[in-house]
Amino acid sequence: MAARSKPRSRLPAPPGQWLFRDPIARLWQRPWFDRAALNLIAQWYLPLSRAWAAALVADGDAERFWQALPANPAGNRRLLDKVLSDIARRRRDYAEAAGAWERAFFSQPAPKTAQRVEAEVRRRRAAERLMLARAGFLPLALQTRLPPVAFDIPGPAEVDRRQRQRLDGIAFPAPAEVERQASARVPGPSGPQYWLRFPSTAAGTPSTAWARVFEPEAALEPPTLIFLHGITMEMEFWPDSRDPIPQLTARGLRVVRVEGPWHGRRRPQGFYGGEPVLAWAPLGMIALMQAWAGEVGELIRWARATSSGPVAVAGISLGALASQLVASAAAGWPDELRPDALLLCTTSGDVSGTLNGGGLAGALGLPEKLAAAGWDAAALAPWRPLVEPGDHPAMPAERIVMVLGSEDVVTPFPGGLALAERWAVPAANRFIWARGHFSAGLGLTANEGPITRLITALNEARRG
C-alpha cells in the first residue's frame, strides 16, 4: 500500500520563472517574439478560445455547439463529440472544485490550513485543465476557419442611449462604499495570501468583483500595489510562470491582483475571458472602464483602511488603459480614494485609436466590424472621455512610471509617448525598450528598474 503524501503547509511557488529572468529572457524578449505572439493570439489562441466558449454553452451537445459558433461544421463528428464531452466533464470538475474552495476559504469556522492549501491546489489544477481543453479544437481549426470573436457591435445610437447620461454628467463619480468580504489566509511561497470579494456592476449587470492579496512576510503597514491585468489574462486560472509577485512582496509591497470584469470567475456565459471588450466594441471598452474604475476605487479604500502605507495602481496593456483612467478620474475623488503613485506598462493615451487601428484589433478585423456598424473616427471621438485619461492625474508626475515598447503596435507606441509628454512624466521615470507589446510587458519580470522607481515614488509619498 502506497504511503500517503504529507499534507502541504503552504502553496507551491509558480513554475518556470527562470524563463523570464536575465540572461535567459534576453534571448527571446525581442521584436520577433512580438510578431510571432500577435500571430499566435489572433490566428490560433482566440479562435480556439471562441470554440471553447461555445463548447461550454453546448454542455456536450454538438448541435448547440454549432449554433453558438458561426462556422461551417467540419471534421470527424466522433472526435468533436469526444472533445465536447471532455470539456463538459472538465467544467463540472471545476465547478465542484470551486465550490469546495469557496467553502474552505469563506466558511466559518475556517478549515485547517492544510485543507485550505489543498482546496486551492485542487481548484487551480481543475481550472488549468478546463482552460487547456482549448487544445482539443486544434484538429477542427486546421480544417475550418474559426471566428476569433463573437462580434455583436452596437451602433452609435445604441451607445448614445446607454451612455449619454455619463457624458452629460460626471463620467466617473467616486465609488460608494460597499460591503467587502476577506477570505481566510493561507501561507504562500513569499508570504500569506487571501482573497477579497465585493459587489460590483459590469455593463449594468450585477456581479462579484474579486482580488487576490499577497502580503510580504511579517508586514507592518506595507505600501499597497493594486495590479490590473491585460485582456484575456486570467491569472487565477492559468499556470503563472511569469508571475512577478514574489519579487514584489520580497521588496515589501502588498500586492492586490485584481480579477477584471468579464475575466476568470466573471466570464459571462458563452464568452471566453475578456471577449466582450472586443465583441461589443466600443461599448465593451466603455463599460469595462466604468466598472473597473469603480472597483479599483473601492480597493484603494480597502487599502487605506487596512494599512497606513501609500497606495499605487499599476496595469499592463488593457490594465494600463484602465489604471491611467483611474489616475485621471481620482483627481476628482476624495483624498482617501486617490492613489499615490502609478505604473503603466504598454499603454496608450489614444484608446479609440487602439480599438480602430491597433495591431491586435486589425488582426481580428475589428476596424471593419466597427465601420459596418456605423463607426468612424468622428463617431468615436465624442466617447473619448469615457475611455481616455484627462490632462491632470491624481498624483504628481514624479510618481508616475511608464514602460513602453518602441516597437509596440498593439497599444501603439506613439500614443503612450504622447501621454508621457502630456502628463510631463520625468525622463528618469520613462522606460522605453526596443521591444514590442508582449516582450515589453514580460520584461517587467526580468528588469527591476521600473519597480525600483515605483518604490522610490511610494517612499516619497510616505514621507510627504
C-alpha positions as CSV (number, residue, x, y, z in Angstrom):
1,M,0.0,0.0,0.0
2,A,1.4,3.4,-1.1
3,A,2.2,5.8,1.7
4,R,0.0,8.9,1.9
5,S,1.8,12.1,0.9
6,K,2.3,14.6,3.7
7,P,-0.3,17.5,3.7
8,R,1.0,20.7,2.2
9,S,1.7,23.5,4.7
10,R,1.8,26.3,2.1
11,L,1.0,27.0,-1.6
12,P,3.7,26.0,-4.1
13,A,5.8,28.6,-5.9
14,P,4.9,29.3,-9.6
15,P,6.8,27.1,-12.0
16,G,9.2,28.1,-14.8
17,Q,10.1,31.6,-13.7
18,W,13.7,31.2,-14.9
19,L,12.4,31.8,-18.4
20,F,11.6,35.4,-17.6
21,R,14.8,36.4,-15.9
22,D,18.1,37.6,-17.3
23,P,20.2,36.3,-19.1
24,I,17.6,33.8,-20.5
25,A,15.0,36.5,-21.0
26,R,17.3,38.4,-23.3
27,L,17.4,35.6,-25.8
28,W,13.8,35.8,-26.7
29,Q,12.4,39.2,-25.5
30,R,12.9,40.8,-28.9
31,P,10.5,42.2,-31.5
32,W,10.5,38.9,-33.5
33,F,8.8,37.4,-30.4
34,D,6.0,40.0,-30.6
35,R,5.3,39.4,-34.2
36,A,5.0,35.7,-33.6
37,A,2.9,36.2,-30.4
38,L,0.5,38.5,-32.2
39,N,0.0,36.0,-35.0
40,L,-0.4,33.1,-32.5
41,I,-3.0,35.0,-30.5
42,A,-5.1,36.3,-33.4
43,Q,-5.0,33.2,-35.6
44,W,-4.9,30.4,-33.0
45,Y,-5.5,31.2,-29.4
46,L,-8.6,33.4,-29.8
47,P,-10.3,31.2,-32.4
48,L,-9.6,28.1,-30.2
49,S,-11.0,30.2,-27.2
50,R,-14.1,31.0,-29.2
51,A,-14.7,27.3,-29.9
52,W,-14.1,26.6,-26.2
53,A,-16.6,29.2,-25.1
54,A,-19.2,27.7,-27.5
55,A,-18.5,24.3,-26.1
56,L,-19.1,25.5,-22.5
57,V,-22.6,26.6,-23.5
58,A,-23.2,23.4,-25.5
59,D,-22.6,21.2,-22.5
60,G,-21.7,18.2,-24.7
61,D,-24.4,18.8,-27.4
62,A,-22.9,19.2,-30.9
63,E,-26.0,20.9,-32.3
64,R,-25.9,23.5,-29.6
65,F,-22.2,23.9,-30.2
66,W,-22.7,24.8,-33.9
67,Q,-25.5,27.2,-33.0
68,A,-23.1,29.1,-30.7
69,L,-20.2,29.0,-33.1
70,P,-20.8,30.7,-36.5
71,A,-18.6,28.4,-38.5
72,N,-19.1,25.6,-41.1
73,P,-19.4,22.2,-39.5
74,A,-16.3,20.1,-40.5
75,G,-14.2,17.3,-39.3
76,N,-14.8,14.0,-37.6
77,R,-18.1,14.1,-35.7
78,R,-17.0,11.3,-33.3
79,L,-13.9,13.4,-32.4
80,L,-16.0,16.5,-31.9
81,D,-18.4,14.6,-29.6
82,K,-15.4,13.4,-27.6
83,V,-14.0,16.9,-27.2
84,L,-17.3,18.3,-26.2
85,S,-17.9,15.6,-23.7
86,D,-14.4,16.1,-22.3
87,I,-14.9,19.9,-21.9
88,A,-18.3,19.3,-20.2
89,R,-16.7,16.9,-17.7
90,R,-13.8,19.4,-17.0
91,R,-16.4,22.2,-16.5
92,R,-18.2,20.1,-13.9
93,D,-14.9,19.2,-12.2
94,Y,-14.0,22.8,-12.0
95,A,-17.4,23.8,-10.6
96,E,-17.1,21.1,-7.9
97,A,-13.5,22.2,-7.0
98,A,-14.5,25.9,-7.0
99,G,-17.4,25.1,-4.7
100,A,-15.2,23.2,-2.3
101,W,-12.6,26.1,-2.5
102,E,-15.2,28.7,-1.6
103,R,-16.4,26.7,1.4
104,A,-12.8,26.2,2.5
105,F,-11.9,29.9,2.4
106,F,-15.2,31.7,3.2
107,S,-17.0,29.4,5.7
108,Q,-16.9,29.9,9.4
109,P,-15.1,28.5,11.2
110,A,-12.4,28.0,8.5
111,P,-10.9,24.6,8.0
112,K,-7.3,23.9,8.9
113,T,-4.5,25.4,6.9
114,A,-3.6,22.1,5.2
115,Q,-7.2,21.7,4.0
116,R,-7.3,25.3,2.6
117,V,-4.0,24.7,0.8
118,E,-5.3,21.5,-0.7
119,A,-8.5,23.2,-1.8
120,E,-6.6,25.9,-3.6
121,V,-4.2,23.5,-5.3
122,R,-7.2,21.4,-6.4
123,R,-9.1,24.4,-7.7
124,R,-6.0,25.6,-9.7
125,R,-5.5,22.2,-11.2
126,A,-9.1,21.9,-12.2
127,A,-9.0,25.5,-13.7
128,E,-5.9,24.8,-15.7
129,R,-7.4,21.5,-17.0
130,L,-10.5,23.4,-18.1
131,M,-8.5,26.2,-19.8
132,L,-6.2,23.7,-21.6
133,A,-9.2,22.0,-23.1
134,R,-9.0,24.6,-25.9
135,A,-6.3,22.4,-27.4
136,G,-9.0,19.8,-28.3
137,F,-10.2,22.0,-31.1
138,L,-6.9,22.1,-32.9
139,P,-8.0,19.5,-35.5
140,L,-11.1,21.5,-36.1
141,A,-9.1,24.7,-36.5
142,L,-6.9,23.0,-39.1
143,Q,-10.0,22.1,-41.2
144,T,-12.2,25.1,-41.0
145,R,-11.8,28.8,-40.2
146,L,-13.0,29.5,-36.7
147,P,-14.0,33.1,-35.8
148,P,-11.8,34.7,-33.1
149,V,-14.5,36.9,-31.6
150,A,-18.4,36.6,-31.5
151,F,-18.8,40.2,-32.7
152,D,-22.0,42.0,-31.8
153,I,-21.1,45.6,-32.4
154,P,-23.8,48.1,-31.2
155,G,-24.3,51.2,-33.4
156,P,-23.8,54.8,-32.4
157,A,-27.5,55.3,-31.5
158,E,-27.4,52.3,-29.0
159,V,-24.2,53.6,-27.3
160,D,-25.7,57.0,-27.1
161,R,-28.9,55.6,-25.5
162,R,-26.9,53.7,-22.9
163,Q,-24.1,56.1,-22.1
164,R,-25.2,59.7,-22.9
165,Q,-26.1,60.5,-19.3
166,R,-22.5,59.9,-18.3
167,L,-21.2,62.3,-20.9
168,D,-23.6,65.0,-19.8
169,G,-22.8,64.5,-16.1
170,I,-19.9,63.0,-14.0
171,A,-18.4,60.3,-16.1
172,F,-16.6,58.6,-13.1
173,P,-18.1,59.5,-9.8
174,A,-16.4,58.4,-6.6
175,P,-17.5,54.9,-5.8
176,A,-19.8,54.4,-2.9
177,E,-18.6,52.1,-0.2
178,V,-19.8,48.5,-0.4
179,E,-19.6,45.5,2.0
180,R,-16.4,43.6,1.4
181,Q,-15.5,40.0,2.4
182,A,-12.0,38.7,3.0
183,S,-11.3,35.0,2.9
184,A,-9.2,33.0,5.4
185,R,-5.5,33.3,4.8
186,V,-3.2,30.6,3.5
187,P,0.7,30.5,3.6
188,G,2.3,31.2,0.2
189,P,5.8,30.9,-1.1
190,S,6.5,34.6,-0.4
191,G,4.0,35.4,2.4
192,P,0.3,35.0,3.4
193,Q,-2.3,35.1,0.7
194,Y,-6.1,35.7,0.8
195,W,-9.0,36.8,-1.4
196,L,-11.3,39.8,-1.4
197,R,-14.8,39.9,-2.9
198,F,-17.4,42.6,-3.1
199,P,-20.5,43.5,-5.2
200,S,-20.0,45.4,-8.5
201,T,-21.7,46.2,-11.7
202,A,-20.2,45.4,-15.1
203,A,-22.2,46.7,-18.2
204,G,-25.2,47.2,-16.0
205,T,-25.2,43.6,-14.7
206,P,-24.6,42.9,-11.0
207,S,-21.6,40.7,-10.4
208,T,-18.9,40.0,-7.8
209,A,-15.6,41.6,-8.0
210,W,-12.6,39.5,-7.0
211,A,-9.0,40.2,-6.0
212,R,-6.2,38.1,-4.6
213,V,-3.9,39.7,-1.9
214,F,-0.3,38.8,-1.5
215,E,1.4,40.1,1.7
216,P,5.1,40.2,2.5
217,E,6.2,38.2,5.5
218,A,5.7,40.0,8.8
219,A,4.3,43.1,7.0
220,L,3.7,46.2,9.2
221,E,1.8,48.9,7.4
222,P,3.1,47.9,4.0
223,P,2.6,50.0,0.8
224,T,0.0,48.5,-1.5
225,L,0.2,47.9,-5.2
226,I,-3.1,47.3,-7.0
227,F,-2.3,45.4,-10.2
228,L,-4.6,45.3,-13.3
229,H,-4.0,42.6,-15.9
230,G,-4.3,42.7,-19.7
231,I,-7.1,41.4,-21.9
232,T,-7.6,37.6,-21.7
233,M,-5.1,37.3,-18.9
234,E,-6.7,35.1,-16.2
235,M,-4.1,34.5,-13.6
236,E,-6.4,32.7,-11.3
237,F,-6.9,30.1,-14.0
238,W,-3.7,29.7,-15.9
239,P,-0.3,28.5,-14.7
240,D,1.5,31.6,-13.6
241,S,5.1,31.1,-14.7
242,R,5.8,34.8,-15.4
243,D,4.3,35.9,-12.0
244,P,6.3,38.8,-10.6
245,I,4.5,38.7,-7.3
246,P,7.4,37.0,-5.3
247,Q,9.8,39.8,-6.5
248,L,7.3,42.5,-5.4
249,T,6.5,41.0,-2.0
250,A,10.2,40.4,-1.4
251,R,10.6,44.2,-1.7
252,G,8.0,44.9,0.9
253,L,4.9,45.5,-1.3
254,R,1.5,44.2,-0.5
255,V,0.1,43.2,-3.9
256,V,-3.6,43.2,-4.8
257,R,-4.1,41.2,-8.1
258,V,-7.4,42.2,-9.4
259,E,-9.7,39.9,-11.5
260,G,-11.1,42.2,-14.1
261,P,-14.6,42.4,-15.4
262,W,-15.5,39.6,-17.9
263,H,-12.4,37.6,-16.9
264,G,-11.9,34.5,-14.8
265,R,-14.7,33.9,-12.4
266,R,-16.5,36.8,-14.0
267,R,-16.8,35.4,-17.6
268,P,-20.3,35.9,-19.0
269,Q,-21.8,32.7,-20.2
270,G,-20.8,31.9,-23.8
271,F,-17.7,34.1,-23.8
272,Y,-14.0,33.5,-23.1
273,G,-12.2,35.8,-20.8
274,G,-12.2,39.4,-22.0
275,E,-14.1,38.7,-25.2
276,P,-16.9,41.2,-24.5
277,V,-14.4,44.1,-24.7
278,L,-13.9,43.3,-28.3
279,A,-17.2,41.7,-29.2
280,W,-19.2,44.8,-28.0
281,A,-16.8,47.5,-29.1
282,P,-16.8,50.4,-28.4
283,L,-19.4,49.8,-25.8
284,G,-17.4,46.9,-24.4
285,M,-14.4,49.1,-23.7
286,I,-16.6,51.9,-22.3
287,A,-18.5,49.5,-19.9
288,L,-15.3,47.8,-18.7
289,M,-13.6,51.1,-17.9
290,Q,-16.7,52.2,-16.0
291,A,-16.8,49.0,-13.9
292,W,-13.1,48.7,-13.3
293,A,-12.6,52.3,-12.3
294,G,-15.2,51.9,-9.5
295,E,-13.8,48.6,-8.4
296,V,-10.3,50.0,-8.2
297,G,-11.6,52.9,-6.2
298,E,-13.1,50.5,-3.7
299,L,-9.8,48.6,-3.4
300,I,-8.0,51.9,-2.8
301,R,-10.5,52.5,0.1
302,W,-9.8,49.0,1.4
303,A,-6.0,49.5,1.2
304,R,-6.3,52.8,3.2
305,A,-8.4,51.1,5.8
306,T,-6.0,48.2,6.3
307,S,-2.6,49.9,6.2
308,S,-1.2,53.3,6.6
309,G,1.2,52.8,3.7
310,P,0.9,54.6,0.4
311,V,-1.1,53.1,-2.5
312,A,-0.1,52.6,-6.1
313,V,-2.1,51.4,-9.1
314,A,-0.4,49.5,-11.8
315,G,-1.5,47.9,-15.0
316,I,-0.3,46.2,-18.2
317,S,-1.9,46.6,-21.6
318,L,-5.7,46.7,-21.0
319,G,-5.0,47.0,-17.3
320,A,-2.7,50.0,-18.0
321,L,-5.5,51.7,-20.0
322,A,-7.8,51.3,-17.0
323,S,-5.2,52.3,-14.5
324,Q,-4.5,55.6,-16.2
325,L,-8.2,56.3,-16.4
326,V,-8.4,55.7,-12.6
327,A,-5.5,58.1,-12.1
328,S,-7.4,60.7,-14.0
329,A,-10.8,60.1,-12.5
330,A,-9.4,60.0,-9.0
331,A,-8.3,63.6,-9.3
332,G,-11.9,64.5,-8.5
333,W,-12.4,61.9,-5.8
334,P,-11.9,62.3,-2.0
335,D,-8.3,62.2,-0.8
336,E,-8.7,58.7,0.6
337,L,-9.6,57.3,-2.8
338,R,-6.7,58.9,-4.7
339,P,-3.7,56.6,-5.4
340,D,-0.3,58.0,-4.5
341,A,1.7,56.5,-7.5
342,L,1.1,54.9,-10.9
343,L,2.9,52.3,-13.0
344,L,1.8,51.9,-16.6
345,C,3.2,49.2,-18.9
346,T,2.5,49.1,-22.6
347,T,-0.2,51.8,-22.6
348,S,-1.5,54.5,-25.0
349,G,-3.4,57.7,-24.4
350,D,-5.2,57.1,-27.7
351,V,-7.6,54.3,-26.7
352,S,-10.0,55.0,-29.5
353,G,-7.2,54.7,-32.0
354,T,-6.1,51.4,-30.4
355,L,-9.6,50.0,-30.9
356,N,-9.7,51.2,-34.5
357,G,-6.1,50.8,-35.6
358,G,-4.1,48.8,-33.1
359,G,-2.3,45.7,-34.2
360,L,-4.5,43.2,-32.4
361,A,-7.7,45.0,-33.4
362,G,-6.5,45.0,-37.0
363,A,-5.6,41.3,-37.0
364,L,-9.1,40.5,-35.7
365,G,-10.9,42.6,-38.3
366,L,-12.3,44.9,-35.6
367,P,-12.0,48.1,-37.7
368,E,-14.1,46.6,-40.5
369,K,-16.7,45.5,-38.0
370,L,-16.8,49.0,-36.5
371,A,-17.2,50.6,-39.9
372,A,-20.0,48.2,-40.8
373,A,-21.9,49.2,-37.6
374,G,-21.6,52.9,-38.4
375,W,-18.4,53.8,-36.5
376,D,-15.6,56.0,-37.8
377,A,-13.1,58.4,-36.2
378,A,-15.7,61.2,-36.0
379,A,-18.3,58.9,-34.4
380,L,-15.8,57.6,-31.9
381,A,-14.5,61.0,-30.9
382,P,-17.3,62.1,-28.5
383,W,-16.8,59.0,-26.4
384,R,-13.1,59.5,-25.7
385,P,-13.8,61.0,-22.2
386,L,-15.2,57.6,-21.1
387,V,-12.1,55.6,-22.1
388,E,-9.2,58.0,-22.2
389,P,-7.5,59.9,-19.4
390,G,-7.7,63.7,-18.9
391,D,-4.8,66.1,-18.5
392,H,-4.5,66.1,-14.8
393,P,-3.8,62.8,-12.9
394,A,-4.4,62.5,-9.2
395,M,-0.7,62.1,-8.4
396,P,2.3,64.3,-9.2
397,A,4.1,63.5,-12.4
398,E,7.2,62.4,-10.4
399,R,5.2,59.5,-9.0
400,I,4.2,58.1,-12.5
401,V,6.3,55.4,-14.0
402,M,5.8,54.3,-17.6
403,V,7.2,51.2,-19.5
404,L,6.8,51.5,-23.3
405,G,7.9,49.3,-26.2
406,S,9.2,51.4,-29.1
407,E,8.0,48.6,-31.4
408,D,4.6,48.2,-29.8
409,V,1.8,48.1,-32.4
410,V,-1.0,46.7,-30.1
411,T,-1.2,49.8,-27.9
412,P,0.8,51.8,-30.4
413,F,4.0,53.4,-29.0
414,P,3.2,57.0,-30.3
415,G,0.0,57.1,-28.1
416,G,2.0,56.1,-25.0
417,L,4.7,58.5,-25.6
418,A,2.2,61.3,-26.2
419,L,0.6,60.6,-22.8
420,A,4.0,60.7,-21.1
421,E,4.6,64.1,-22.7
422,R,1.1,65.4,-21.8
423,W,1.5,64.3,-18.2
424,A,5.1,65.6,-18.1
425,V,6.4,62.3,-16.8
426,P,10.1,62.8,-15.9
427,A,12.7,61.2,-18.2
428,A,14.0,59.0,-15.3
429,N,10.5,57.5,-15.0
430,R,10.2,56.6,-18.6
431,F,11.5,53.1,-19.5
432,I,11.4,52.9,-23.3
433,W,12.6,49.5,-24.5
434,A,13.3,48.4,-28.1
435,R,10.6,45.7,-27.8
436,G,7.0,45.1,-28.9
437,H,3.9,44.9,-26.8
438,F,4.3,41.4,-25.3
439,S,8.1,41.3,-24.8
440,A,7.9,44.8,-23.1
441,G,5.3,43.5,-20.7
442,L,7.1,40.3,-19.9
443,G,10.3,42.4,-19.4
444,L,8.8,43.6,-16.1
445,T,9.8,40.3,-14.5
446,A,13.4,40.5,-15.8
447,N,14.1,44.2,-15.3
448,E,13.6,45.6,-11.9
449,G,14.2,49.2,-12.9
450,P,10.6,50.2,-13.2
451,I,9.7,48.6,-9.9
452,T,12.6,50.3,-8.2
453,R,11.4,53.7,-9.5
454,L,7.8,52.9,-8.3
455,I,9.1,52.0,-4.8
456,T,11.0,55.3,-4.8
457,A,7.8,57.1,-5.6
458,L,5.9,55.3,-2.9
459,N,8.6,56.2,-0.4
460,E,8.3,59.9,-1.4
461,A,4.6,59.6,-0.9
462,R,5.1,58.2,2.6
463,R,7.5,60.9,3.5
464,G,5.1,63.6,2.1
